[in-house]
Amino acid sequence: MSWHPQYRSSKFRHVYGKAASKEKCYDCVPITHSVHDNHFCAVNPHFIAVVTECAGGGAFLVIPIHQTGKLDPHYPRICGHKGNVLDIKWNPFNDFVIASCSEDATVKIWDIPKHLLTKNITTPTKELLGHTRRVGLIEWHPTANNILFSSGHDYKIMIWNLDSRESVLSNPVKILDAHKDVVLSMSFNTDGSLLAIACRDKKIRLIDPRARTVLQEASYKSHRANKVLFLGNMKKLLSTGISRWNNRQIVLWDQNDLSVPLLEEELDGSSGLLFPFYDSDTNMLYIVGKGDGNIRYYEISPEKPYLSYLMEYRSQLPQKGIAMMPKRGLEVTACEIFRFYKLIPTKSLIEPVSMIVPRWSESYQEDIYPLTTGGQPAMTAQEWLNGFNKGPLLVSLRPGSGPVNSLLQLPESEPPVKRPDPNKSQGGRMPPEEMQTKSEIKDSRNQLKVEERLPNNKHMCPSNGFDVFECPPPKTGNELLQMFYQQQEEIRRLRELLNQRDVRIKQLELELRNIYMDTGRY
């Protein structure tokens, strides 16, 4: 049967992968020899963290992102675990806080100094003691601040609230034990209200983490899932694993019905694990093979055929693990839409690979850089535990957009005019005409100050980093809802500003009336 591909318009048909030059790689890095199915590295706009090989416990390196080239063999490490480090994750809302879990059944939180490391760090900021066996996975909540999930080989997922002042936490706020085997993968939906897990018992479960109930369960005999991933706001799940014939495959699921998959696609007969990554801004899916150098990427659509193959980045250097840079750390002037950091243990090398959209213009390409998740939490840990759900705060990647300012700077109120003392003599008083003239001059100066501040405030009003007066129309339901909340907040602040002005006007009228009454007595 012949295959006739249909033409499909897409901005990302010609996306290509570009490996960094030797000078921009990280060389002589002692990458761990562990065979655990994890990434073994994590990256943010300031640092790259890598699990390293060492004797007498577990350790990992934290390297400044711009410190490329050969690494000093005596470079300081983060070494406080008694067993091998199995997973590390940066706090999405604090680039100087990282969490690590280990075979010693503990989870530790570390504060990384802003200056270069000069000695080993052995004392964590917080230590989480609750698991009875080794902890293999940790995940930060995507929108709530200081909420951490940890999964261990004791078949439990524990939820930790790190807002506590205690340095050692032994009681998690919630424990999920709906599964009876080791959890291989965890993934949150956009607002963090749902958790998808892939378990060693060949089942995929959709869990409400606060209610600790299983909402959906997939038990598909012809697919053994290893990794599961939420696809943004598309209400779909994607899992990677092995088919009945031991071929690597990817499977697409409907979030509301996990009984039968929407799509199955077999890739090849290799034995390495498949790591999925999804970019909700571009609707692109990246499939990275462990043990090979290939990165396949697809475009996801909400309707059939759901999955559209774009291209494949190929390299002869096999990757042991891989990390992705958050969107706020990309180089938008080069039309970079995604960046991977490959661990290549055969060469003790970390190689950045950029996914680039070919464009002739060097100006900011707004169509490929929609509003994206920023580095600020949408709510506190206690708000999420109390049942609130909020989507992530969005920011613009346009260069020079400035820092986020969520508060409207109101004009400073002038000190109240002192009432004249009627007991003083007329010689020490100011004539009524001069008082009126001075009051008019002061009011005019206040008005000028307010008018000078208003244009600056207009650009400082947004609470999520983009200008409501010059923003593109919303493209998704999440963006529309975010703009609606922002407009409501803006209306509330403007009402407060008007109320303060009305109160000030009444105060000035009352003071003028009192002045005229005092002068009429004389």
VOGU-3710 file (C-alpha; in Angstrom, 3 decimals, decimal comma):
1> mswhpqyrss> 0,000/0,000/0,000  1,479/3,335/-1,036  1,686/6,187/1,437  0,658/9,647/0,277  1,682/12,308/2,796  -0,637/15,275/3,081  0,740/18,778/3,030  0,526/20,392/6,440  1,329/24,018/7,131  3,641/24,422/10,113
11> kfrhvygkaa> 6,176/26,960/11,359  8,367/24,152/12,707  8,730/21,909/9,665  12,394/22,835/9,255  13,527/22,929/12,883  17,040/21,549/13,114  19,359/20,570/15,948  22,715/22,295/16,342  25,372/20,935/18,680  27,572/23,436/20,499
21> skekcydcvp> 31,213/23,823/19,569  33,935/22,200/21,647  34,628/25,498/23,451  31,005/25,751/24,626  30,835/22,208/26,017  31,713/21,032/29,528  34,708/18,732/29,368  36,385/16,382/31,879  33,164/15,909/33,904  33,182/12,643/35,936
31> ithsvhdnhf> 29,668/11,473/35,033  28,139/8,776/37,237  28,240/5,108/36,223  24,832/4,386/37,748  22,375/2,438/35,604  19,270/3,982/37,190  16,706/5,177/34,610  16,965/8,903/35,314  18,382/11,997/33,669  21,272/12,432/36,165
41> cavnphfiav> 21,412/16,155/35,394  19,335/19,303/35,723  19,782/22,799/34,339  18,441/26,327/34,844  19,536/29,731/33,478  22,322/29,974/36,100  23,674/26,470/36,756  23,958/22,962/35,422  23,954/20,150/37,995  25,372/16,704/37,197
51> vtecagggaf> 25,450/13,528/39,293  29,082/12,501/39,501  31,001/9,361/40,293  32,639/9,338/43,708  33,592/6,949/46,486  32,100/6,838/49,969  28,614/8,203/49,277  26,807/10,246/46,675  27,688/13,617/45,233  26,858/15,939/42,355
61> lvipihqtgk> 28,449/18,959/40,727  26,933/22,406/40,301  28,662/24,284/37,476  27,863/27,885/36,448  26,187/27,795/33,061  28,821/30,052/31,455  31,818/28,154/32,872  32,458/25,984/29,817  35,612/24,162/28,828  37,646/21,747/30,937
71> ldphypricg> 36,572/21,231/34,530  39,088/21,320/37,336  39,451/17,777/38,755  39,330/19,269/42,268  36,168/21,275/41,587  33,982/21,463/44,756  31,002/19,121/45,017  27,703/18,821/46,847  28,317/15,723/48,949  26,036/15,021/51,871
81> hkgnvldikw> 24,331/11,740/50,955  25,525/8,402/52,278  24,381/6,564/49,158  24,431/7,173/45,409  22,418/10,196/44,237  19,587/9,009/41,983  17,793/12,221/40,983  18,289/15,996/41,178  15,807/18,777/40,352  16,133/22,561/40,481
91> npfndfvias> 13,437/24,576/42,211  11,454/26,155/39,320  10,942/29,367/41,338  14,421/29,739/42,837  17,453/29,157/40,644  19,693/28,788/43,711  17,812/25,894/45,386  18,136/22,269/44,295  16,694/19,013/45,653  18,397/15,625/45,549
101> csedatvkiw> 17,369/12,082/46,488  19,529/9,074/47,131  19,832/5,396/47,920  20,140/6,357/51,607  16,318/6,882/51,634  16,586/10,656/52,177  15,745/13,783/50,230  17,890/16,857/50,798  17,401/20,506/49,875  20,505/22,572/49,103
111> dipkhlltkn> 21,112/26,318/48,872  23,694/27,118/46,208  25,731/30,311/46,791  25,560/32,948/44,080  29,336/33,199/43,948  31,590/30,408/42,706  31,957/27,369/44,943  35,240/27,349/46,858  34,721/24,223/48,987  32,507/21,178/49,225
121> ittptkellg> 28,986/21,671/50,577  28,091/18,935/53,047  25,259/20,448/55,109  21,832/20,699/53,454  19,285/23,390/54,209  16,565/20,796/54,824  16,520/17,037/55,146  13,371/14,998/54,459  13,165/11,702/56,346  10,101/9,611/55,623
131> htrrvgliew> 10,923/6,856/53,147  12,100/3,476/54,377  13,830/2,474/51,134  15,802/4,334/48,487  14,191/7,355/46,847  14,355/7,282/43,055  12,260/10,255/41,870  11,546/13,810/42,971  9,354/16,460/41,316  8,585/20,086/42,202
141> hptannilfs> 5,024/21,317/41,915  4,673/23,433/38,742  2,704/26,365/40,227  2,785/26,184/44,061  5,860/27,363/45,884  7,876/24,906/48,036  5,798/21,789/47,333  7,947/18,723/46,588  6,916/15,179/45,623  9,216/12,219/46,301
151> sghdykimiw> 8,773/8,607/45,253  10,645/5,705/46,817  11,044/1,970/46,465  8,759/1,570/49,479  5,874/2,070/46,980  4,944/5,467/48,424  4,770/8,984/47,030  5,202/11,632/49,718  4,194/15,293/49,478  6,370/17,732/51,427
161> nldsresvls> 5,667/21,326/52,414  9,055/23,053/52,593  7,660/26,262/54,084  8,300/24,746/57,509  11,127/26,355/59,490  12,414/23,000/60,697  15,628/21,767/59,126  14,638/18,092/59,450  11,169/17,044/58,278  9,939/13,564/59,065
171> npvkildahk> 6,195/13,981/58,521  4,996/14,630/54,946  1,704/16,467/54,535  0,259/13,620/52,426  1,220/10,073/51,415  0,008/8,430/48,187  0,010/4,636/48,296  -2,533/3,695/45,624  0,100/1,737/43,651  1,675/-1,549/44,690
181> dvvlsmsfnt> 4,979/-1,345/42,836  7,829/1,061/42,109  6,902/4,330/40,382  8,979/4,840/37,236  7,777/8,297/36,223  5,710/11,248/37,509  4,203/14,153/35,585  1,904/17,069/36,508  -0,708/18,791/34,407  -0,416/22,532/33,805
191> dgsllaiacr> -1,878/23,763/37,103  -0,605/20,846/39,192  -4,044/19,566/40,175  -3,479/16,109/38,624  -0,565/13,699/38,783  0,126/10,973/36,227  2,399/8,085/37,187  3,826/5,127/35,312  4,410/2,095/37,505  6,448/-1,066/37,179
201> dkkirlidpr> 3,215/-3,081/37,273  2,652/-1,936/33,626  -0,147/0,460/34,576  -0,603/4,204/34,112  -2,610/5,971/36,797  -4,116/9,433/36,953  -4,268/10,594/40,574  -5,738/13,536/42,441  -2,802/14,109/44,839  -4,729/16,087/47,443
211> artvlqeasy> -7,664/13,671/47,638  -5,279/10,679/47,231  -7,714/8,987/44,832  -7,110/7,259/41,491  -9,239/8,923/38,802  -8,186/6,828/35,794  -6,161/3,684/35,295  -4,731/2,239/32,079  -3,850/-1,416/31,831  -3,015/-2,020/28,167
221> kshrankvlf> -1,462/-5,422/27,592  0,395/-4,539/24,385  2,245/-1,579/25,943  4,582/-1,580/28,933  5,054/2,072/29,922  8,283/3,411/31,404  7,714/7,172/31,199  4,513/9,218/31,162  4,043/12,891/30,346  1,173/15,386/30,404
231> lgnmkkllst> 0,787/17,274/27,117  0,026/20,734/28,460  -3,612/21,809/28,178  -4,514/19,314/25,452  -6,033/16,919/28,017  -3,818/14,149/26,693  -1,087/11,906/28,074  1,877/10,436/26,277  3,761/7,378/27,424  6,935/5,770/26,142
241> gisrwnnrqi> 7,751/2,132/26,639  7,996/-1,266/25,006  5,477/-3,022/22,804  4,469/-6,669/22,893  7,273/-7,425/20,420  9,901/-5,609/22,519  10,050/-2,621/20,175  10,295/0,900/21,532  7,010/2,741/21,093  5,107/5,876/22,033
251> vlwdqndlsv> 1,420/5,831/22,932  -1,031/8,737/23,120  -3,913/8,652/25,631  -7,051/10,655/26,278  -6,853/12,105/29,792  -10,543/11,375/30,440  -10,480/7,804/29,116  -7,418/5,617/29,616  -9,122/2,382/28,587  -7,923/2,478/24,957
261> plleeeldgs> -5,068/4,585/23,558  -5,671/7,162/20,851  -2,501/6,362/18,958  0,322/3,812/18,979  3,566/4,206/17,069  6,548/1,868/17,132  9,938/3,510/16,620  12,697/0,891/16,507  14,022/-2,274/18,074  16,620/-0,694/20,370
271> sgllfpfyds> 16,615/-1,463/24,063  17,382/1,994/25,485  14,825/3,966/27,432  12,878/6,778/25,727  12,675/10,151/27,516  9,773/12,375/26,370  9,873/16,199/26,565  6,988/18,465/25,615  7,033/22,167/24,774  3,511/23,523/25,333
281> dtnmlyivgk> 4,428/26,860/23,697  5,140/25,296/20,310  3,187/22,017/20,763  6,345/20,101/19,940  7,224/16,697/21,385  10,843/15,536/21,669  11,722/11,851/22,099  15,267/11,241/23,353  16,724/7,751/23,338  18,997/6,646/26,148
291> gdgniryyei> 22,090/4,912/24,834  21,833/6,414/21,347  22,448/9,883/19,969  19,061/10,478/18,335  16,449/13,094/19,196  13,167/12,723/17,320  10,697/15,566/17,361  7,031/15,743/16,459  4,229/18,257/16,410  1,132/17,540/18,485
301> spekpylsyl> -2,358/18,564/17,315  -5,630/18,254/19,269  -7,298/16,371/16,399  -6,346/13,455/14,188  -3,726/12,407/13,244  -2,574/13,893/16,621  1,125/13,182/15,989  3,058/14,607/13,007  6,680/13,626/12,522  8,987/16,572/11,804
311> meyrsqlpqk> 12,633/15,495/11,781  15,360/13,692/13,683  18,604/14,992/15,115  21,323/12,360/14,834  24,645/12,112/16,581  27,193/9,348/16,928  27,783/10,248/20,583  25,360/8,261/22,801  23,684/10,062/25,686  23,350/8,579/29,173
321> giammpkrgl> 21,074/11,347/30,449  19,687/14,626/29,274  18,369/17,891/30,723  16,284/20,699/29,229  16,795/24,414/29,717  13,707/26,398/30,841  12,366/28,709/28,141  13,500/31,829/30,009  17,118/30,687/29,560  17,036/30,367/25,759
331> evtaceifrf> 18,756/32,630/23,255  15,789/34,188/21,457  17,972/36,274/19,136  19,128/33,035/17,480  15,540/31,677/17,139  16,327/28,928/19,658  13,119/27,242/20,823  14,582/24,390/22,905  17,950/23,392/24,330  19,154/20,031/25,587
341> ykliptksli> 22,248/19,176/27,621  23,508/15,687/26,756  25,600/13,601/29,130  28,213/11,702/27,113  30,071/9,440/29,583  32,372/7,919/26,930  34,050/11,318/26,559  33,275/12,775/30,029  31,465/15,535/28,151  28,285/17,587/28,515
351> epvsmivprw> 27,170/18,829/25,102  24,464/21,490/24,598  22,173/20,876/21,611  19,974/23,766/20,448  16,775/23,318/18,440  16,552/26,267/16,062  13,874/27,591/13,726  15,621/28,913/10,597  14,735/32,572/10,116  16,496/35,257/8,075
361> sesyqediyp> 15,518/38,124/10,329  17,477/38,685/13,546  14,609/40,566/15,205  12,393/39,077/17,903  10,084/36,429/16,383  6,868/36,778/18,340  5,064/33,964/16,506  7,479/31,306/17,805  7,816/32,827/21,290  4,344/33,106/22,821
371> lttggqpamt> 3,890/33,938/26,483  5,595/31,234/28,509  5,882/30,060/32,107  7,878/32,478/34,243  9,995/32,032/37,324  7,405/33,188/39,870  4,978/30,883/41,738  1,277/31,355/41,170  0,358/30,535/44,779  1,755/29,479/48,106
381> aqewlngfnk> 2,087/25,923/49,338  -0,746/26,343/51,827  -3,104/27,675/49,159  -2,546/24,576/47,047  -3,008/22,291/50,042  -6,270/24,102/50,817  -7,649/23,188/47,387  -6,851/26,181/45,173  -5,780/25,670/41,545  -3,998/28,338/39,530
391> gpllvslrpg> -2,228/28,172/36,204  1,377/29,322/35,878  2,208/33,012/35,648  3,168/33,865/32,094  5,962/36,163/30,930  7,223/37,435/27,611  10,629/36,439/26,252  11,050/39,704/24,362  14,523/41,162/25,118  14,426/44,207/27,356
401> sgpvnsllql> 10,914/43,514/28,602  12,126/44,398/32,114  11,519/42,760/35,474  8,098/41,682/36,632  6,355/44,211/38,877  3,035/43,060/40,264  2,194/46,189/42,255  0,951/49,508/40,949  3,064/52,366/42,283  0,597/54,915/43,593
411> peseppvkrp> 1,599/58,600/43,790  2,884/59,587/47,166  0,328/61,558/49,118  1,375/65,019/50,157  1,391/65,798/53,883  -1,863/67,400/55,046  -1,971/71,176/55,108  -1,637/72,498/58,625  -4,606/74,521/59,831  -3,703/78,053/60,887
421> dpnksqggrm> -3,738/78,779/64,599  -6,472/81,375/65,302  -4,714/82,418/68,555  -1,753/83,873/66,597  -1,713/87,547/65,616  -2,804/88,735/62,160  0,769/89,896/61,473  2,013/86,314/61,429  -0,801/85,092/59,127  -0,710/84,788/55,369
431> ppeemqtkse> -3,361/86,724/53,422  -6,281/84,626/52,091  -5,383/85,487/48,475  -1,804/84,165/48,913  -3,123/81,049/50,699  -5,457/80,321/47,777  -2,696/80,934/45,237  -0,261/78,649/47,122  -2,887/75,920/47,395  -3,586/76,113/43,652
441> ikdsrnqlkv> 0,141/75,913/42,874  0,534/72,857/45,137  -2,492/71,142/43,539  -1,111/71,816/40,074  2,273/70,361/41,095  0,561/67,271/42,480  -1,330/66,859/39,214  1,923/67,123/37,230  3,553/64,486/39,451  0,613/62,153/38,931
451> eerlpnnkhm> 0,697/62,658/35,151  4,445/62,025/35,071  4,070/58,753/36,997  1,118/57,385/35,072  2,997/56,522/31,820  5,604/54,576/33,798  2,948/52,786/35,827  1,172/51,783/32,672  4,014/49,424/31,867  4,454/48,276/35,461
461> cpsngfdvfe> 0,870/47,241/36,076  1,063/43,685/34,680  1,512/41,027/37,292  2,869/38,366/34,951  5,463/40,222/32,960  3,787/41,421/29,769  2,023/44,594/28,696  -1,757/44,379/28,676  -1,902/47,342/26,296  0,313/45,756/23,619
471> cpppktgnel> -0,104/42,021/24,059  -1,091/39,507/21,353  -4,564/37,964/21,443  -4,844/34,818/23,562  -4,381/31,574/21,687  -5,366/29,049/24,342  -7,919/28,842/27,099  -5,206/29,201/29,717  -3,952/32,460/28,170  -7,532/33,795/27,928
481> lqmfyqqqee> -8,183/32,983/31,586  -4,858/34,526/32,609  -5,700/37,772/30,767  -9,165/37,839/32,333  -7,694/37,592/35,850  -5,149/40,246/34,995  -7,807/42,653/33,756  -9,865/42,109/36,881  -6,808/42,877/39,030  -6,092/45,987/36,958
491> irrlrellnq> -9,662/47,254/37,359  -9,470/46,726/41,109  -6,232/48,701/41,383  -7,562/51,562/39,294  -10,643/51,728/41,503  -8,418/51,965/44,573  -6,483/54,777/42,910  -9,688/56,685/42,130  -10,974/56,191/45,666  -7,737/57,589/47,100
501> rdvrikqlel> -8,006/60,619/44,829  -11,619/61,216/45,848  -10,645/61,077/49,507  -7,796/63,512/48,882  -10,109/65,945/47,074  -12,561/65,905/49,971  -9,732/66,546/52,430  -8,536/69,565/50,452  -12,074/70,955/50,163  -12,557/70,616/53,915
511> elrniymdtg> -9,231/72,320/54,639  -10,048/75,226/52,315  -13,443/75,645/53,974  -11,812/75,702/57,395  -9,284/78,299/56,202  -12,031/80,590/54,896  -14,018/80,187/58,111  -10,934/81,096/60,191  -10,179/84,171/58,083  -13,825/85,281/58,303
521> ry> -13,516/85,583/62,090  -10,972/88,331/61,677
//
